[in-house]
Amino acid sequence: MEKIISIEEALSKIKSGMTIMIGGFLSAGSANRLLEEISKSDITDLTVICNDSAYPEKGIGVLIAAKKVKKAIVSHIGSNKCAIEQLNNKELDIEFVPQGTLAERVRVGGAGLGGVLTPTGIGTIIEEGKQKLTIDGKEYLLEKPLRADVALLGASIADESGNLVYKGTTQNFNCIMATAADLVIAEVKEIVKVGEIPMEQVHTPALFVDFMVQA
């Protein structure tokens, strides 16, 4: 199957009302061109899962600024004034999740597990509505797995089969999100021939990647 597709073809696979995972951290390692195009489209009512809300003019933040997002599951929104305003105006539903817990919920979603036990959040608003378990005398919260309809990844290098490499810190959340969505689209800066990426340098195997677009 040909994995390299156009931006237009990628957009056609994203529908209003979907849940979308977006890799990266403050737009570094995010599929920024794809996000920009989604912000200009008629796609709306999205639920997004991402580490943060990035900036109003970049990354996932452009979707929030364009009011394409109805709910965001994130660890913080402080860098995006649009997200803060929409939260205060009750236009945007925010589920705050501690950063490590967010990563684990995505990881167990990809692994097919039933959840993760963590003491993080005990005694805070994070525990509201969640099941508690006591193990060896210590309390834990049961945090349920996260999965999505689509994951949008931002990769540095890919080969034509879809093996991905993330340079530096851009692999933030991308590796685990690649395993936790029904459809995975990677936005890639450079595409090379199969065999040009040493196998030990591959961060996300081609098995997890459905389509790629050229950044």
C-alpha positions as CSV (number, residue, x, y, z in Angstrom):
1,M,0.0,0.0,0.0
2,E,1.2,3.5,-0.9
3,K,1.6,5.3,2.4
4,I,2.7,8.7,1.0
5,I,-0.4,10.9,0.4
6,S,-1.2,14.5,-0.1
7,I,-2.4,17.0,2.5
8,E,-5.8,16.9,0.9
9,E,-6.0,13.1,1.1
10,A,-5.0,13.2,4.8
11,L,-7.7,15.8,5.6
12,S,-10.3,13.7,3.9
13,K,-9.7,11.0,6.6
14,I,-10.4,13.4,9.5
15,K,-14.1,13.9,10.3
16,S,-15.9,16.3,12.6
17,G,-16.5,14.8,16.0
18,M,-13.4,12.6,16.0
19,T,-11.0,12.1,18.8
20,I,-7.5,13.0,17.7
21,M,-4.1,12.4,19.4
22,I,-1.5,15.0,18.6
23,G,2.1,14.3,19.4
24,G,4.8,16.7,20.5
25,F,5.4,19.3,23.2
26,L,4.4,23.0,22.7
27,S,4.3,22.3,18.9
28,A,7.8,20.8,18.7
29,G,7.2,17.4,17.2
30,S,3.6,18.1,16.2
31,A,2.2,17.8,12.7
32,N,2.0,21.6,12.4
33,R,1.2,21.8,8.6
34,L,-1.7,19.3,9.0
35,L,-3.0,21.2,12.0
36,E,-2.9,24.5,10.1
37,E,-4.9,23.0,7.3
38,I,-7.5,21.4,9.7
39,S,-7.9,24.9,11.3
40,K,-8.9,26.3,7.8
41,S,-11.3,23.4,7.0
42,D,-14.9,22.8,8.0
43,I,-13.9,20.0,10.5
44,T,-15.2,20.8,13.9
45,D,-16.3,19.4,17.3
46,L,-13.0,17.6,17.9
47,T,-11.8,16.0,21.1
48,V,-8.0,16.3,21.2
49,I,-5.5,14.5,23.4
50,C,-2.2,16.3,23.6
51,N,0.4,17.2,26.2
52,D,-0.6,20.9,26.1
53,S,-2.5,23.5,24.1
54,A,0.6,24.9,22.5
55,Y,0.3,28.5,21.2
56,P,-2.6,30.3,19.5
57,E,-0.6,30.6,16.3
58,K,1.1,27.2,16.2
59,G,0.6,23.5,16.9
60,I,-2.7,22.3,18.4
61,G,-3.3,25.9,19.4
62,V,-4.4,26.8,15.9
63,L,-7.3,24.4,16.3
64,I,-8.3,25.9,19.6
65,A,-8.0,29.4,18.3
66,A,-10.2,28.5,15.3
67,K,-12.8,26.9,17.7
68,K,-12.5,23.5,16.2
69,V,-12.1,21.8,19.6
70,K,-14.9,20.9,21.9
71,K,-12.8,19.1,24.5
72,A,-9.0,18.9,25.2
73,I,-7.4,16.2,27.4
74,V,-4.1,17.9,28.3
75,S,-1.6,18.5,31.2
76,H,-1.5,22.3,30.9
77,I,-2.9,25.2,28.8
78,G,-1.0,28.2,30.3
79,S,0.8,29.0,27.0
80,N,-2.4,29.5,25.0
81,K,-4.6,32.5,25.9
82,C,-7.4,31.3,23.6
83,A,-7.6,28.0,25.5
84,I,-7.8,29.9,28.8
85,E,-10.5,32.3,27.5
86,Q,-12.6,29.5,26.0
87,L,-12.3,27.5,29.3
88,N,-13.5,30.5,31.3
89,N,-16.3,31.2,28.9
90,K,-17.4,27.5,29.0
91,E,-16.8,27.2,25.3
92,L,-14.1,24.5,25.7
93,D,-14.1,21.5,28.0
94,I,-10.7,20.8,29.5
95,E,-9.8,17.6,31.3
96,F,-6.5,18.2,33.1
97,V,-4.3,15.2,33.6
98,P,-0.9,15.2,35.2
99,Q,1.7,14.9,32.5
100,G,3.1,11.5,33.6
101,T,-0.4,10.1,34.0
102,L,-1.3,11.4,30.6
103,A,1.6,9.5,29.0
104,E,0.8,6.3,30.9
105,R,-2.9,6.5,29.9
106,V,-1.9,6.7,26.3
107,R,0.6,3.9,26.7
108,V,-1.8,1.5,28.3
109,G,-4.4,2.4,25.6
110,G,-1.9,1.3,23.0
111,A,-1.0,-1.8,24.9
112,G,-4.6,-3.0,25.3
113,L,-4.5,-2.8,29.1
114,G,-7.3,-1.9,31.4
115,G,-5.7,1.1,33.1
116,V,-2.8,2.2,35.3
117,L,-2.6,2.6,39.0
118,T,-1.0,5.8,40.3
119,P,-0.8,7.8,43.6
120,T,-0.5,11.0,41.6
121,G,-3.6,13.1,42.3
122,I,-4.7,11.5,45.5
123,G,-6.2,14.2,47.8
124,T,-6.7,16.7,44.9
125,I,-9.4,17.5,42.4
126,I,-7.8,15.0,40.0
127,E,-9.3,12.1,42.1
128,E,-12.9,13.3,41.7
129,G,-15.1,10.6,40.2
130,K,-12.3,8.1,39.9
131,Q,-12.0,4.6,41.5
132,K,-9.5,4.2,44.3
133,L,-7.7,1.0,45.2
134,T,-5.7,0.2,48.3
135,I,-2.7,-2.0,47.6
136,D,-0.3,-3.0,50.5
137,G,-1.8,-0.2,52.5
138,K,-1.3,2.5,49.9
139,E,-4.0,4.3,48.0
140,Y,-3.9,4.5,44.2
141,L,-6.2,6.0,41.5
142,L,-7.3,3.9,38.6
143,E,-6.6,5.9,35.5
144,K,-8.3,4.5,32.5
145,P,-6.6,4.1,29.1
146,L,-6.8,6.7,26.3
147,R,-7.3,5.8,22.6
148,A,-8.2,7.9,19.6
149,D,-9.7,7.6,16.1
150,V,-6.6,9.3,14.6
151,A,-3.1,10.1,15.7
152,L,-1.2,12.9,14.0
153,L,2.5,12.6,14.5
154,G,5.4,14.9,13.6
155,A,8.5,13.0,12.5
156,S,11.9,14.2,11.4
157,I,12.7,11.4,8.9
158,A,10.8,8.4,7.5
159,D,11.5,5.8,4.9
160,E,9.0,5.0,2.2
161,S,7.6,2.1,4.2
162,G,6.7,4.3,7.2
163,N,9.6,3.7,9.7
164,L,9.9,7.0,11.6
165,V,12.7,8.8,13.4
166,Y,12.2,11.8,15.7
167,K,15.2,14.1,16.3
168,G,15.9,15.4,19.8
169,T,12.9,16.0,22.0
170,T,10.4,15.9,19.2
171,Q,9.6,12.3,20.0
172,N,7.6,13.6,23.0
173,F,4.3,11.6,23.0
174,N,4.7,10.6,19.3
175,C,6.0,7.1,20.0
176,I,3.2,6.1,22.4
177,M,0.5,7.8,20.4
178,A,1.4,5.8,17.3
179,T,0.2,2.7,19.1
180,A,-3.0,4.1,20.5
181,A,-5.1,5.2,17.5
182,D,-7.1,3.4,14.9
183,L,-5.5,5.5,12.1
184,V,-2.0,7.0,12.2
185,I,-0.8,9.8,9.9
186,A,2.7,11.1,10.2
187,E,3.8,14.5,8.9
188,V,7.4,14.0,7.9
189,K,10.2,16.5,7.1
190,E,12.3,14.1,5.1
191,I,11.4,10.8,3.3
192,V,14.2,8.5,2.3
193,K,14.5,5.1,0.6
194,V,13.9,1.9,2.6
195,G,17.1,0.7,4.1
196,E,18.6,4.2,4.6
197,I,17.5,4.4,8.2
198,P,19.5,1.9,10.4
199,M,17.1,-0.4,12.1
200,E,18.4,0.4,15.6
201,Q,17.5,4.1,14.9
202,V,13.8,3.6,14.2
203,H,11.6,5.1,16.9
204,T,8.2,4.1,15.4
205,P,8.1,1.0,13.2
206,A,6.2,1.2,9.9
207,L,3.7,-1.3,11.3
208,F,2.1,1.4,13.3
209,V,2.0,4.1,10.5
210,D,-0.9,4.1,8.0
211,F,-0.1,7.2,6.0
212,M,2.5,10.0,5.6
213,V,2.5,13.5,4.3
214,Q,5.5,15.6,3.4
215,A,6.0,18.5,5.8
